[in-house]
Amino acid sequence: HALVAQQFGPEPPAPLALVARARQFSSFLMLVGKMGAAQSFEPAAAIILQNKDHLVIPLLLEQLPTAAAFRDAIESLSPEQQAFARAFREMALASSVFGVCVIQLKPQLEKVLKLPANSLTKEIRLTQDLLSLFIDFQVPTDLLTFD
């Protein structure tokens, strides 16, 4: 998904929020960060949501001026100040693409334990106990691997 927030007129844009909900007996890892070069994702923070968790994160957005507006704004500055302003704009443009990555935990848990796909689908209590070992007690995955 993508969002291009166009603004016409003096009205402030509507506030935006990232909302995530986990269903009963489901769990996932949500990573937020920015898109890097060459189709890479650079995570900045992560959270695990499970069993009807509900998360609302307000998004604080900054509008970047157009290239023409930026050029007009810096034309009266000294060459050193213009160079600094251009470098600052380049950094702002480079980190302006926000990304969210969602990873389902049950399929990843099956891979770590070397179980067939969908083998934990009906084993709700076992899945919750295993996730508790990984999340609450931070048991390393190599201690629980099944051969």
NORNORMO-V355600 format. One record per residue. N is the residue number from 1. RES is the residue in one letter. PHI is phi in whole degrees, 0 to 359 (999 if undefined). OMEGA is omega in whole degrees, 0 to 359 (* if undefined). D_CENTER is the distance of its C-alpha to the mean C-alpha in Angstrom with 1 decimal. Layout:
BEGIN
n=[N	N]
res=[RES	RES]
phi=[PHI	PHI]
omega=[OMEGA	OMEGA]
d_center=[D_CENTER	D_CENTER]
END
This chain:
BEGIN
n=[1	2	3	4	5	6	7	8	9	10	11	12	13	14	15	16	17	18	19	20	21	22	23	24	25	26	27	28	29	30	31	32	33	34	35	36	37	38	39	40	41	42	43	44	45	46	47	48	49	50	51	52	53	54	55	56	57	58	59	60	61	62	63	64	65	66	67	68	69	70	71	72	73	74	75	76	77	78	79	80	81	82	83	84	85	86	87	88	89	90	91	92	93	94	95	96	97	98	99	100	101	102	103	104	105	106	107	108	109	110	111	112	113	114	115	116	117	118	119	120	121	122	123	124	125	126	127	128	129	130	131	132	133	134	135	136	137	138	139	140	141	142	143	144	145	146	147]
res=[H	A	L	V	A	Q	Q	F	G	P	E	P	P	A	P	L	A	L	V	A	R	A	R	Q	F	S	S	F	L	M	L	V	G	K	M	G	A	A	Q	S	F	E	P	A	A	A	I	I	L	Q	N	K	D	H	L	V	I	P	L	L	L	E	Q	L	P	T	A	A	A	F	R	D	A	I	E	S	L	S	P	E	Q	Q	A	F	A	R	A	F	R	E	M	A	L	A	S	S	V	F	G	V	C	V	I	Q	L	K	P	Q	L	E	K	V	L	K	L	P	A	N	S	L	T	K	E	I	R	L	T	Q	D	L	L	S	L	F	I	D	F	Q	V	P	T	D	L	L	T	F	D]
phi=[999	214	223	243	269	279	230	240	98	277	293	288	292	295	293	248	217	266	243	227	227	256	280	301	66	241	207	208	257	247	251	238	183	230	278	264	284	55	57	253	247	248	291	245	205	215	211	259	245	205	49	67	294	225	230	232	242	291	260	265	252	238	272	268	290	294	299	293	295	296	300	294	290	260	294	271	278	290	302	294	293	297	297	296	297	294	296	296	296	300	295	295	291	292	248	265	261	279	228	231	235	245	238	291	276	297	298	291	295	296	292	297	275	57	259	297	301	64	285	263	300	263	263	293	296	298	298	295	294	294	297	297	299	287	273	285	259	51	286	298	296	290	281	250	292	255	255]
omega=[178	178	171	184	176	178	179	179	186	183	177	180	178	179	179	178	173	183	178	178	175	177	176	178	175	179	177	177	178	178	174	181	180	179	179	179	175	176	178	179	180	183	178	181	180	176	176	177	180	173	175	173	180	184	176	179	176	180	177	185	176	180	178	179	176	180	180	179	178	180	179	183	184	185	181	180	176	180	179	179	177	179	178	181	178	179	179	178	178	179	180	179	182	183	185	181	182	180	176	178	180	180	177	185	183	176	178	177	177	178	180	181	181	178	176	179	179	180	178	185	182	179	187	183	178	179	179	178	179	178	177	177	181	187	186	185	177	176	179	184	182	177	183	183	181	177	*]
d_center=[12.6	13.2	14.6	17.4	18.7	22.4	24.6	28.3	30.5	30.2	28.2	25.0	21.9	20.9	18.2	14.8	12.5	9.4	11.5	11.1	14.4	15.7	19.2	22.1	22.3	18.8	15.9	12.5	9.8	6.2	3.9	1.8	4.6	7.3	9.5	12.5	16.0	17.3	14.4	12.4	8.8	8.8	6.5	7.5	7.1	7.3	9.5	12.0	13.2	16.7	20.0	19.4	16.8	15.6	12.8	12.9	11.0	13.0	11.7	14.2	15.0	17.6	19.8	21.0	24.7	26.0	27.6	31.0	30.3	29.0	32.1	34.4	32.9	33.4	36.8	38.8	37.1	38.7	37.7	36.0	34.0	33.1	31.9	29.7	28.4	27.6	25.8	23.7	22.9	22.0	19.5	18.0	17.9	16.4	13.3	13.0	10.7	7.2	4.8	2.9	5.1	7.7	10.7	13.9	15.8	19.3	19.6	18.3	20.8	23.5	22.9	23.2	26.3	27.7	28.3	28.8	26.0	26.0	28.4	26.5	26.2	29.3	29.2	27.2	28.8	28.5	24.8	24.2	26.5	24.9	21.4	23.1	24.6	21.4	19.4	22.3	24.7	22.5	25.0	24.4	23.8	27.0	29.1	28.3	28.6	31.1	33.7]
END
